[in-house]
């Protein structure tokens, strides 16, 4: 599992390169606190894991009912006699609701002449924070998006309207993952 990224979204499929014939695979997800290190390979630290079985060495996370958060993932094979092997691999991961690649900011560019409404930050991971800065690096406003989207009325933290220009945004989810981008305001 060393090839897996540490942050995985529900759109991902986990796979294991396993060269032997098997009856099925068992995948175990034990929740862990984000502050704690991954439990030892042979221990789950007292957490009751969620387990899933697959006939192949792949697990589609989109069809599993796991909450976002940090996990220790372990996988083992069951031989053709349905006897379990030792745990084949383990990895510490953070499961996020939405892949940051799906985040949208629109309209971009925002144009006063079109009568555009607020700028919408949409398809964000739940409990995200959006920080907006001018291109010169001056902080403009911080928005909280507990439900995965948040409109911005193009005002600063003090309520003043922003000027025309290029603005930068930094989105941080509840697990500390970050993404950045830019948009334009044309007054």
ZIPEFEN-V505613 format. One record per residue. N is the residue number from 1. PSI is psi in degrees with one decimal (* if undefined). Layout:
[[N/PSI] [N/PSI]]
This chain:
[[1/7.6] [2/-19.5] [3/-6.4] [4/143.1] [5/159.0] [6/-22.2] [7/126.4] [8/140.3] [9/170.3] [10/-16.9] [11/-7.1] [12/159.1] [13/126.7] [14/139.8] [15/153.6] [16/132.0] [17/104.1] [18/114.0] [19/-5.0] [20/157.7] [21/135.2] [22/163.6] [23/-48.3] [24/175.1] [25/147.2] [26/127.1] [27/130.0] [28/127.2] [29/109.6] [30/122.4] [31/144.8] [32/156.9] [33/144.8] [34/-24.6] [35/-21.4] [36/150.8] [37/167.1] [38/139.2] [39/159.8] [40/152.1] [41/-40.4] [42/-0.1] [43/146.8] [44/5.5] [45/27.6] [46/-5.5] [47/136.2] [48/119.5] [49/156.3] [50/134.0] [51/146.9] [52/144.3] [53/141.1] [54/151.2] [55/-18.2] [56/178.0] [57/28.3] [58/146.6] [59/116.9] [60/113.2] [61/-18.5] [62/-22.7] [63/3.0] [64/154.5] [65/64.5] [66/141.6] [67/155.7] [68/147.6] [69/-179.0] [70/141.1] [71/156.9] [72/120.7] [73/130.1] [74/151.1] [75/142.4] [76/157.2] [77/154.6] [78/125.2] [79/-179.9] [80/-17.7] [81/7.8] [82/23.1] [83/135.2] [84/144.3] [85/176.1] [86/161.2] [87/124.6] [88/-33.9] [89/160.1] [90/151.5] [91/146.8] [92/124.6] [93/164.5] [94/123.0] [95/123.8] [96/152.5] [97/-50.3] [98/141.7] [99/133.7] [100/-21.0] [101/-15.4] [102/-6.9] [103/137.9] [104/143.1] [105/117.5] [106/155.4] [107/147.0] [108/107.1] [109/153.4] [110/130.2] [111/124.9] [112/-36.5] [113/-25.6] [114/-11.1] [115/27.7] [116/142.3] [117/-150.4] [118/159.0] [119/134.9] [120/125.7] [121/114.5] [122/159.7] [123/44.7] [124/156.8] [125/148.2] [126/151.4] [127/41.1] [128/157.3] [129/133.3] [130/120.8] [131/129.8] [132/134.9] [133/152.6] [134/165.1] [135/-21.7] [136/-4.5] [137/3.2] [138/129.1] [139/133.7] [140/-52.6] [141/153.5] [142/130.6] [143/144.2] [144/132.5] [145/74.9] [146/-25.7] [147/7.3] [148/-4.4] [149/153.8] [150/132.1] [151/153.0] [152/127.2] [153/14.2] [154/36.9] [155/159.0] [156/177.6] [157/-28.5] [158/0.2] [159/0.9] [160/144.8] [161/145.0] [162/156.1] [163/168.4] [164/145.6] [165/-175.8] [166/134.5] [167/148.5] [168/144.2] [169/147.3] [170/120.0] [171/129.8] [172/130.8] [173/179.4] [174/-17.9] [175/3.2] [176/3.7] [177/145.2] [178/150.5] [179/152.7] [180/162.3] [181/-171.7] [182/159.9] [183/166.6] [184/140.5] [185/125.2] [186/109.1] [187/*]]
